[in-house]
């Protein structure tokens, strides 16, 4: 019998995999997907760890490799309307040093398992 914790973990895994597949697909025209694929054309995985909606843009932290996280600021304007997304890379160790909600820490651990599998 599955515990509630393992069921929740499985749901998080499925959501991470689904959104990663979508973001890495060339049919995805979201600002985040376009920014990630534009900077990393051979991107295989993109696991969204956290997302903060701001007034002018949305900020995402996305695990893109076993040691790399992309911090992407996507303008709220439609993709292609002029203002490009900005993207910075940081390593996982640096990201872990910051304070995060337990849910974000759990997503990171699950995403690392998936990306290293």
Order of alpha helices (4+ residues) and beta strands (2+ residues): alpha-alpha-beta-beta-beta-beta-alpha-alpha
